[in-house]
Amino acid sequence: MSTLSDTMRGVEYRDARLQAQASRDDLNFDAGYNIGMAEAEHEIAGFAKKYKADPSESMDARCQRFVAEFIGSCDCCYDELAKAVAQAVGMFEEGDRDGKDG
């Protein structure tokens, strides 16, 4: 009976270690995600604060230029975000961004 008892203890110990590792992995993922989101928010806010509005532009032209410059600033590090924003506002035709015609 002691062999079965030892086996059960070993299984319980292994399960506890796996659960503890999964908890640590979840905490590390959450921390990394939060840091990444804070960094992205900081970069986006920094872009918005540096944007220089031209008072001679109409509001539509100013917004269009802001979005175009924002997409350009995102394109190097946040490719998916840049594509999503461009698609959402209809800023580029499909071939324009890929360097393809049509």
N, C-alpha and C positions, 0 to 999 in steps of 0.2 A: 504494500500500500504506500510505502514511503516513496517509491519511484514515481507513482502517479501524483503524489502530493508535490514532489520536487518538480515534476513536469508542469503541473498547474501553476506553481509559483513562478517558474521560468516564463511561462506564457503570459501571466499577469504582469511580470516585470517588463517583458518585451512590449506588451500592449501599452503600458504606462509610459515607457520611453518613446514609443511612436506617437502617442497622444501629446506628450510634452514637446516633441520635435515639431509636430504639426502646429501646435499653439505658437511656438517660437517663429515658425515660418510665416504664419498668419500675421503676427505682430511685426515682423520684419517687412513683409509685403506692405502692410498698412502704413508703416513709417516711411518706406520708400515712395509709396504713392502720394502721401501727404507732402513730402518734401518736393517731389516732382511737380505737383499741382501748385505749390507755393512758388516755386521757381518760375513756372509758366505764367502764373498770374503776375508776378513781379516784372517779367519781361514784357508782357502785353501792356501792363500799366505804364511801364517805362516808355514804350513806343508811343502810347497815347499822350503822355505828358510832353514828349519831345516834338510832337506833331505841330507844325507851324501852319495855322490857317491863314489863307490869303483873303483879306477883307473884300477884295475886288471880285472874288468868285461868288457865284450864286450858291445857295445852300446845296442844291443838287450837285453842282460841280465839285464843291468842297467835300461832300460825302463820297462822291465817286472817287476822287483823288485819295481820300483817306483810306477807303477800302482797297484801292489798288496798291497803295504804299504798304498797307498792313499785310496784304497777301504777299507782296514782295519780301517783306521782312520775315514772314513766317516760312517762306518757301525753303530756306536753307535748313532749318531745324525742325519745323513742324509741317512737313510736306502734306500729311493727311488733312490737317487743319486748313492749310492754304487751299487745297483742292476743294474741301467742303465749303469754305466761305465763297470761293470763286463760283462754284456751282450754285450755291444758294442765291447769290445776287445776279447770276447770269453775266458775270464780268467777262468771261472768256468763252469762246467757242471751244468745243472739245479738242480740235486739232491745234488751236493756238498754244495751249500749255504743253503739249507733247512735242511741238516742233514739227508736226505733220500737217499736211494740207488736207482740209475737209474732214 
